[in-house]
Amino acid sequence: MKTGKVIGTIWATRKEEKLAGLKLLVIQPVNLLDDKPIEYPIVAADIIGAGVGEKVIYVGGSSARNAAGGRDIPVDATVVGIVDDQEIEEDRI
């Protein structure tokens, strides 16, 4: 699992049938310790109702497909949680 911030939404009128009903979000992957952006933004399926500005937990690969509804769903990332708060003991890192 990874963390990211929702920075946008994508609407696609025409898309693969298996994506019907899935909300698509633009996620900026962030560093778990300081929330600074890492990597490039990605598109992720949203199965929990996250919104722009929220910090989220997302999964990739086969975990993303399974979370979105099955191995035949063509997604690379799926949002599986909204972060309410976090506590990290930095001296252990």
C-alpha positions as CSV (number, residue, x, y, z in Angstrom):
1,M,0.0,0.0,0.0
2,K,1.1,3.6,-0.7
3,T,-0.2,7.0,0.3
4,G,-1.2,9.9,-2.0
5,K,-3.2,13.0,-2.2
6,V,-6.3,13.3,-4.4
7,I,-5.6,16.3,-6.8
8,G,-8.3,15.8,-9.3
9,T,-11.0,13.8,-11.0
10,I,-11.2,12.3,-14.5
11,W,-14.4,11.9,-16.4
12,A,-14.5,9.5,-19.4
13,T,-17.7,9.2,-21.2
14,R,-16.4,6.4,-23.5
15,K,-14.3,3.8,-21.7
16,E,-13.8,0.0,-21.4
17,E,-17.1,-1.6,-20.3
18,K,-15.5,-3.1,-17.2
19,L,-14.7,0.5,-15.9
20,A,-18.4,1.4,-15.9
21,G,-19.5,2.7,-12.5
22,L,-15.9,3.3,-11.3
23,K,-15.0,6.9,-10.3
24,L,-11.5,7.8,-11.5
25,L,-9.3,10.1,-9.4
26,V,-5.9,11.7,-10.1
27,I,-3.6,10.8,-7.2
28,Q,-0.3,12.5,-6.4
29,P,1.9,9.9,-4.6
30,V,3.4,11.4,-1.4
31,N,6.1,10.5,1.0
32,L,4.6,8.9,4.2
33,L,6.8,11.0,6.5
34,D,6.4,14.5,5.2
35,D,3.6,14.4,2.6
36,K,5.9,15.7,-0.1
37,P,5.2,14.7,-3.7
38,I,7.1,11.7,-5.1
39,E,6.9,10.3,-8.6
40,Y,4.3,11.5,-11.1
41,P,0.5,11.7,-10.6
42,I,-1.4,8.6,-11.4
43,V,-5.0,7.7,-12.2
44,A,-6.7,5.4,-9.7
45,A,-10.2,3.8,-9.4
46,D,-12.0,5.0,-6.3
47,I,-14.2,2.4,-4.5
48,I,-14.7,4.3,-1.3
49,G,-15.8,7.9,-2.2
50,A,-12.6,9.9,-1.7
51,G,-12.5,13.5,-2.7
52,V,-10.1,16.2,-3.9
53,G,-7.7,17.3,-1.1
54,E,-7.9,14.1,0.9
55,K,-4.9,11.9,1.7
56,V,-5.6,8.3,0.7
57,I,-4.2,4.8,0.8
58,Y,-4.0,3.1,-2.6
59,V,-2.9,-0.3,-3.9
60,G,-1.5,-1.3,-7.2
61,G,-1.2,-4.3,-9.5
62,S,-3.3,-7.4,-8.8
63,S,-4.4,-6.0,-5.5
64,A,-5.9,-2.9,-7.3
65,R,-7.8,-5.1,-9.7
66,N,-9.2,-7.3,-7.0
67,A,-10.2,-4.3,-4.9
68,A,-12.0,-2.8,-7.9
69,G,-14.0,-5.9,-8.5
70,G,-12.0,-8.7,-10.1
71,R,-8.9,-9.7,-12.0
72,D,-10.4,-8.7,-15.3
73,I,-10.9,-5.0,-14.3
74,P,-8.3,-2.9,-16.2
75,V,-6.9,-0.7,-13.4
76,D,-3.4,-0.2,-12.2
77,A,-4.3,1.5,-8.9
78,T,-7.3,1.6,-6.6
79,V,-8.0,3.9,-3.6
80,V,-8.8,1.6,-0.6
81,G,-8.8,4.1,2.3
82,I,-8.9,7.7,3.4
83,V,-6.3,8.7,6.0
84,D,-7.8,10.4,9.0
85,D,-4.6,10.8,10.9
86,Q,-1.2,9.1,11.3
87,E,1.5,8.8,13.9
88,I,5.0,7.8,13.1
89,E,7.9,7.3,15.5
90,E,10.6,9.1,13.4
91,D,13.4,8.0,15.7
92,R,12.8,4.4,14.5
93,I,13.3,5.2,10.9
